[in-house]
Structure formats: structure tokens, C-alpha cells
Amino acid sequence: GTNKQNVACMECHMNTQLYGEPASCIYCTLPSAFGSQPCRRCDSSKKKYGSPVKCELCGKLSAFIKDAERRKKVDGKILCMLCTMEYKRKRHRERKRLAKEDEKDDVEIKRWKETIDTLETVDQIPPPLDAALQA
């Protein structure tokens, strides 16, 4: 539920009642620091990974150096939470777009090959598709 101040979740609503309006976190700058400076997310990350470093995309001092397995998910980059989410979102959209293009190319290649299969002589073969030659 939301309250009059448009608070996003029940936990934020309760924290707003306890501590008042949230301050901006000293690291991520999101308005989510209730009663203390860094917000819970950044405070937890600082305890796990050490002091924040500069994010490779936005340049804010709000990224934490995580283990190689976690960095692998963002192509080895050291990103803050917001840039991590945006990076993953853009990469997902790009992969989706490329998959659609591949699917479209596969259909065109299939049609081209089917056309060749129905021809009687070599002279009737249509110009090749670049992708069909690479397949």
C-alpha cells in the first residue's frame, strides 16, 4: 500500500513514520536513508565488500567491488546498483533484439534453401543470401 506521501512499500511507509522523510544516501544518493546516512543497501554492501569505489558508468562513489562471479554478470565492470540494473536491462533488450533478428534470418535462409530444393537446374538458383552462405 501507499500513503499520502507516495511511499513505495510498507517497509518504507513504516520507516517514514518512525524516522521521518528519508534523506539521500551519502553513496547512492537515492532518497532511502532512514535515520542514518548510508542507506541499508549501501551500508550492507560496505560491510560485505569494503568502502565504495567510483562506478565505471556514472562516476559516483557508489560502486562496491564484488567477487568475480558477480562482476561476470555485468561483463566484469564495477558498477553501482543503479547502473548495474540499467546495464542488465539494456543488455537483455539487446539480446532480445538480436534473437529476433536471428529468427528472421533463419526464416529467410530456410525459404532460400527450400527454393533451391525445388529448382530443376543450377541456372535457376536465386542470388545467395550472405547468411545462407555462412550457415
C-alpha angles and dihedrals in degrees: 000000000000128000133212092282091057094246111180104224141014092255091055089047091053092045090050089054092047101040106015126237113349121255123223112272113250090230112031094024091220115141093249107103106115115189094338140051116256110045119245094262094053092041090053092046091049090054092048102039108018130243118350121261133201115290111239092225110035098022095227118141090243108100123104124210104242130185121286093256092058093043089051087069089064097039093265095301124141104232138167119242095264094047090046090056093046093045092051091046093052093044090051092050091048092050090048091050092048091048090054090050091049090050091051091048090049091055091049092048091049091051091048092051092046089052091052091049091057096050123103100205138028090242090068096058110120120232109286124255111235090230092049091057091051094050 
